[in-house]
Amino acid sequence: MSLPLNPQLIESLRSQFPALNRPVNGGHLPVHFDNPAGTQVSQRVMDAVSNYYTTMNANSGGAFASSQRNDAMVEAARQIAADFLNAPDYHEIVFGPNMTTLSFALSRAIGKTLQPGDEIVLTMMDHDANIAPWLRIAEDYDLVVRWVDIHAEDCTLDMDSLEAALTDRTKVVATVHASNAV
Ligand SMILES: Cc1ncc(COP(=O)(O)O)c(C=O)c1O
């Protein structure tokens, strides 16, 4: 299946990303097919970052103006993320350095609550960032790892395999909502 290309839409999206408007290789405008290979940043993000450093760069919890602006901005950003994800409360939203670091922190926190022989379920469809942290606690706490297969034909999760992986000892199921692997 191919999607119809709308040149005006492409142009309007491209125009928001200064790095995509710098000709390379003899005058061509660059195209990045692999987003994680270097997530491009739009002008409005650059402006927001610049505004942050100009008006509210401070540690949090201070009585001074820039600290209070910082905290208000972070709280608003968490609320916006909660609305986007349909989370009931913005306290459920955590920002961190990156997903891998947060997953290691989360898995370590959960690991402390588990007993040897407890089981965690991982999928063959996940990025290493959602696998390595769980394998680490499996080693540290003597846990059993069970794997969920995928259907190779359409790259969906094999739900029978998931069901078979669940037991009375299952304590964690770590799975993606959608996988960039496919
Ligand atoms: C699907 C997916 N999950 C997780 C990650 C890891 O993200 P981070 O670089 O924020 O640790 C990536 C990075 O490429 C990814 O593509």
The ligand as a MOL file (V3000), in Angstrom:
LIG
                    3D

  0  0  0     0  0            999 V3000
M  V30 BEGIN CTAB
M  V30 COUNTS 16 16 0 0 0
M  V30 BEGIN ATOM
M  V30 1 C 10.9160 1.7400 20.1960 0
M  V30 2 C 12.0400 2.3020 20.9950 0
M  V30 3 N 11.9930 2.1380 22.3180 0
M  V30 4 C 12.9850 2.6330 23.0960 0
M  V30 5 C 14.0660 3.2960 22.5600 0
M  V30 6 C 15.1350 3.7970 23.4800 0
M  V30 7 O 14.8990 5.1150 23.6850 0
M  V30 8 P 15.9160 6.0390 24.4660 0
M  V30 9 O 16.9830 6.4180 23.4780 0
M  V30 10 O 15.0770 7.1950 24.8790 0
M  V30 11 O 16.4950 5.2820 25.6190 0
M  V30 12 C 14.1580 3.5010 21.2030 0
M  V30 13 C 15.3120 4.2070 20.6560 0
M  V30 14 O 15.6170 4.1530 19.5030 0
M  V30 15 C 13.1180 2.9900 20.3820 0
M  V30 16 O 13.1670 3.1340 19.0710 0
M  V30 END ATOM
M  V30 BEGIN BOND
M  V30 1 1 1 2
M  V30 2 1 2 3
M  V30 3 2 2 15
M  V30 4 2 3 4
M  V30 5 1 4 5
M  V30 6 1 5 6
M  V30 7 2 5 12
M  V30 8 1 6 7
M  V30 9 1 7 8
M  V30 10 2 8 9
M  V30 11 1 8 10
M  V30 12 1 8 11
M  V30 13 1 12 13
M  V30 14 1 12 15
M  V30 15 2 13 14
M  V30 16 1 15 16
M  V30 END BOND
M  V30 END CTAB
M  END
